């Protein structure tokens, strides 16, 4: 199902609510309030969260140029989050452009949960 303004705002709220908690559980240090960039295991990482029904995460193209890794925390049926990590190169190799015609048009690449599970390094399972 395509995203609209309402579902996009809902996803943004979800990511902000859980992102800080997941970062703390992983021992990551957020670089600034309201950002999903953090330091995790001495690497600059872009951390993204997805609810149980969400099949992909999106990253700004310019962010892929300044991070060492992209981490995605995918919520499981039991409420926990399975966290995977891809290199920026792996992310770029597997991304598709967002279908958005709004502010993120031609600025965001999406990668599916299946790609993170298949090609990513599992960072852990987090309960928050």
Steps between C-alpha positions, in 0.01 A plus 500: 500500500648840408578749769306824534548807718318343795681165492831678444444714809405188696822328390702807595347502850565128538864536394566790733327332794684171467824620340634663815408199712656252258815713471531504880445123521776444243737735683498752215555871551259720302688787338222754549139515607254417225760325286537131427877527463696346783832352599478123546808283550722796399317539166274777373166326444161600367242316714149436364200331662211318338177379655392139464295571183771710330700321232777754427695797635609813318828689516585835347755468220726763655500316833641192326807709414580590861429183701699180548189282528120496481323318783137400483295385798200298382227437754398136548157362588600479868589872507877449503721646226741300288788731406703454181780705347608558139795694363409805292621307193267207575216744560558678168527169312158392627300821520210617291388858469208613711172542315440829678418812305543714811803632683683166491461451125835409340670537840424170677589140422304210648630157597280212610501303821581187296825656368611601851427146625672331204806723451536694822689428817267432790581744779259349750147478629380790714201520732395854588 
